[in-house]
Amino acid sequence: ARALTAAQQHDKAREAFEGSLRLGHQRAGLTLSHLFENGLNGAPKRADEAARAFRAAYDAGYGGIGGRLGYVLWSGGPGLVADRAAAMKLWEEAAERGDSNSHRYLSQVHQFGSLGKTDFERALFHRAVASFATASDGGAATALGDAAMRANFALQLGVSTTARLWRE
């Protein structure tokens, strides 16, 4: 499949990656999704193809892919109309499954009020979970960034609210 991609035979590469995915090679779905999300090796940038490949990898149980799939759904792009409700639903489901990237995206949505209002308490919650999960997986640099973001939320929420949230 990689050789077909390098040779810019994208339809054949897609078939080969999809076949690998059906055989249980979850990483094939990730590679296929990046091919179309980023337009690698001359492949057309197709958000719909990327979303389909991310969804196949997610449904096959590939950990951590929910965040990327949600991002593609949120943003849309060539061949795919943005669907923020679907992205939120997916991020919430993936976060429940332990996807730290989904927790990060949910934190950002709540922090910046992307759905019409800010909710720093939910933002802090999701950022804290993301930080813990990332640190547990050995992602020290990302966890450090998450800790700095939690400190920023604490400043915005104030001492009494932050103390109440930590006690809960």
C-alpha positions in Angstrom: 0.0 0.0 0.0 2.8 2.4 0.8 4.5 1.7 -2.5 1.2 2.4 -4.3 1.0 5.7 -2.4 4.5 6.6 -3.3 3.7 5.8 -7.0 0.7 8.1 -6.7 -1.7 5.3 -7.4 -4.1 6.6 -4.8 -7.2 4.5 -5.7 -5.2 1.3 -5.5 -3.5 2.5 -2.4 -6.9 3.1 -0.8 -8.0 -0.4 -1.7 -4.8 -1.9 -0.2 -5.0 0.1 3.0 -8.7 -0.8 3.4 -7.9 -4.4 2.9 -5.2 -4.2 5.6 -7.7 -2.5 7.9 -10.3 -5.3 7.3 -7.6 -7.8 8.3 -7.1 -6.0 11.6 -4.2 -3.7 10.9 -5.7 -0.7 12.6 -2.7 1.5 11.7 -3.7 1.2 8.0 -6.7 3.3 8.7 -4.6 6.0 10.3 -2.2 6.0 7.4 -5.0 6.2 4.9 -6.7 9.0 6.7 -3.5 11.1 6.7 -3.1 10.4 3.0 -6.3 12.3 2.3 -6.3 14.7 5.2 -2.9 16.1 4.3 -2.8 15.3 0.5 0.4 13.2 0.9 2.3 12.1 -2.2 0.0 14.1 -4.5 -3.2 12.6 -3.2 -6.1 15.0 -3.4 -7.0 16.6 0.0 -10.4 15.0 0.7 -11.9 15.6 4.2 -14.6 13.1 3.4 -12.1 10.3 2.6 -10.0 11.2 5.6 -13.1 11.1 7.9 -14.1 7.7 6.4 -10.7 6.2 7.1 -10.5 7.8 10.6 -14.0 6.3 11.3 -12.9 2.8 10.1 -9.8 3.0 12.4 -11.9 4.3 15.3 -14.5 1.6 14.9 -11.7 -1.0 14.7 -10.6 0.2 18.2 -7.5 2.2 17.3 -6.8 4.2 20.4 -6.5 7.9 20.3 -8.0 8.4 16.8 -11.3 9.8 18.0 -9.7 13.2 18.5 -8.5 13.4 14.9 -11.8 12.2 13.5 -13.7 14.7 15.6 -11.4 17.5 14.3 -12.1 16.6 10.7 -15.9 16.5 11.4 -15.6 19.9 13.2 -13.6 21.5 10.5 -15.0 20.0 7.4 -13.1 20.4 4.1 -13.1 19.2 0.5 -16.0 16.8 0.2 -17.2 17.2 3.8 -19.5 19.8 5.4 -18.5 20.7 8.9 -20.7 19.0 11.5 -19.9 20.4 15.0 -22.7 18.4 16.7 -21.3 15.1 15.3 -17.8 16.2 16.4 -18.9 16.9 19.9 -20.8 13.6 20.2 -17.7 11.8 18.9 -15.3 13.6 21.2 -17.5 12.9 24.2 -17.7 9.2 23.3 -14.0 8.9 22.6 -13.2 10.8 25.9 -15.3 8.2 27.7 -13.1 5.5 26.1 -10.0 7.3 27.4 -8.9 9.3 24.4 -6.8 12.1 25.8 -6.9 14.0 22.5 -10.7 14.1 22.6 -10.5 15.5 26.2 -8.1 18.2 24.8 -10.5 19.2 22.0 -13.5 19.3 24.5 -11.4 21.5 26.8 -10.7 23.9 23.9 -14.4 24.0 22.9 -15.4 24.9 26.4 -12.6 27.3 27.0 -13.1 29.4 23.9 -16.9 29.2 23.8 -17.0 27.6 20.4 -20.6 26.5 21.0 -21.8 29.9 22.1 -20.6 30.1 25.7 -17.5 29.5 27.7 -17.5 26.9 30.5 -14.2 27.0 32.3 -15.2 24.3 34.8 -15.8 21.8 32.0 -12.6 23.0 30.2 -10.6 22.5 33.4 -12.1 19.0 33.9 -11.2 17.9 30.4 -7.7 19.4 30.4 -7.0 17.7 33.8 -8.1 14.3 32.5 -6.1 14.8 29.3 -3.0 15.8 31.3 -3.3 12.7 33.6 -3.8 10.3 30.7 -0.9 11.8 28.7 1.5 11.7 31.6 0.5 8.1 32.3 1.3 7.2 28.7 4.8 8.9 28.9 3.9 12.1 27.1 5.8 14.4 29.6 6.0 17.5 27.3 2.3 17.4 26.4 1.4 16.8 30.0 3.4 19.8 31.1 1.6 22.0 28.5 -1.7 20.7 29.9 -0.6 21.6 33.4 0.1 25.1 32.3 -3.3 25.3 30.7 -4.9 24.1 34.0 -3.1 26.9 35.8 -4.5 29.4 33.3 -8.0 28.1 33.9 -7.5 28.3 37.7 -6.6 32.0 37.3 -9.7 32.6 35.2 -12.0 30.8 37.6 -10.6 32.3 40.8 -9.4 30.8 44.0 -12.8 29.7 45.6 -14.1 28.1 42.4 -10.8 26.3 41.7 -10.6 25.0 45.3 -14.2 23.8 45.1 -13.5 21.9 41.9 -10.4 20.2 43.2 -12.3 19.1 46.3 -15.1 17.6 44.1 
